[in-house]
């Protein structure tokens, strides 16, 4: 019994030994991978090391255009996995996935790919993620407690790390690295349209869903398109500022592994904010890992969740 039989994966799947985490955005998100991927239905599989937790894990990824799913953890010798991580060297705080080395590849070939049992294979089954159904929030017309309105910075900004630290501390936002004990209390209400909620503390209406992963330039074009269409009856949607996006950060993870109220879609784990980094790059807020970070506006790009100020 081989790996794919153990995982009960249909078709004729194979391992792409050349694929690595750093190549996946260009192949599957940014350009659609036309040079490698024939259609949106095609799936490729590759191994990588997830080093976000204290103990790194060897995993099998299923990848397609706009599709990513970890299908299994592989119980390789711990010292071998840790050795591979050490060989990768120091990486940025938002790049804690690694390609496997030759030692792990050979171990996989010898022990897993054509395994006669499933001793090293732990299948991971995704729970169904929620659509935009009921929010569990109070409606707009329901009585609300006394609320102190908080006015957040609403203009685009150019920021360095020190600016982000100061902002997080000023408003006591949650940021797992900069202010893990922070707390910013929202009061979200359901607007009854199935598409938006409003935070009565900040006066911001938010998309419950958002835009797909794309470059900063494409995000701006997507915002313009939504405004032309009058999304949810409004035409003044915009990317949130750093402060506005951080105001949604929760202290605890929801059932979908994000530091975010569950009324929001889980399909936008990290979003662009309307802030550039000096001397280069763009800022993001990452609800999966609970912090702000910066990167290129093209690779890896980002998702969008738009907001607007209620009059």
Residue, then its C-alpha position, 0 to 999 in steps of 0.5 A: x500500500x503506497x502513500x496515496x492509497x493510504x490517503x485515499x486520493x483519487x486519480x493518479x497523484x504524484x509527488x513534485x519533488x521540485x516544488x518548494x514553499x517559496x515557489x508556490x505563490x508564483x505557480x498557483x496564485x500570482x500568475x496562475x501557473x500557466x507554465x506548469x499547471x494545465x487547469x484549475x482542477x489539477x492538483x500537485x503534491x509536495x512535502x514541506x516542513x511546517x516550523x511555526x510551532x516549537x516542534x517542526x512537522x513534516x507535512x504533505x501539501x495538496x496544491x492547485x490554482x487558488x487551492x491549498x490543503x495540508x493532507x497529511x503529517x509524516x512522522x519522520x524522525x524528529x532529529x532528521x526534521x530538526x536538522x533540516x530546519x537548522x540547515x535552512x538557517x535563519x528566516x524572516x518571522x513570516x517565512x517559517x515553512x521550509x523545503x525538505x533536504x536530500x536526507x528527508x527525501x531519501x527517507x520518504x522514498x525508503x519508508x513512505x512513498x511505497x509504504x506497506x503500512x501507514x505507520x508514518x502517515x497521519x491523514x489530516x481531514x479539513x473540517x468544513x469551513x463556514x460560509x457567510x451564514x448567521x453571525x450570532x451577532x445582535x442586529x442593528x435595531x437591537x438595544x446596545x450598552x453604553x459604548x465609547x467611540x474610538x477614532x482610529x487613524x484612517x489615512x494611508x501611511x508609510x510606516x517602519x517597525x517602530x511606528x507599528x509598535x507605537x500604534x499597537x501600544x497606543x490602542x492596546x491592539x493584540x499582536x502576538x509578537x508586539x503586544x500579546x496581552x493587548x485587548x481592543x474591545x469591539x461591538x459588532x452588529x449584523x447589518x442583515x444583508x449577509x455581507x457586512x457587519x459594523x463595529x459600533x466602537x470604531x464606526x467601521x462597516x466591514x466585509x464579512x468575506x473579502x477579495x482573493x489573493x493578489x498583488x497590491x496593484x490588483x487589490x486596488x483595481x478590485x476595490x475600484x470594481x467593487x465600488x463601481x458595482x456598489x457592493x452591499x449598496x455602498x461605493x466608498x469601500x477601501x483597504x483598511x489602515x493598519x490600525x483599523x485592521x488590527x482593531x479586529x484582532x482577537x485574543x483567542x483563536x476561533x474554530x478556524x484557527x484565526x484570531x478573528x471573530x467567527x462572523x468573518x470568512x476564514x478564506x482571508x487569513x492575512x490582508x493588505x492594509x493601506x500602509x507601505x513600509x519604508x524603505x520598501x514593501x507593504x504591510x499586512x495584518x495576519x489573523x492566522x498568526x496574530x501579528x502585523x508583518x511586511x513583505x512584497x506587494x507582489x510576491x507573496x501578495x495578499x488577500x483583502x477585507x474592505x471597510x468603510x466609515x459609516x456616516 
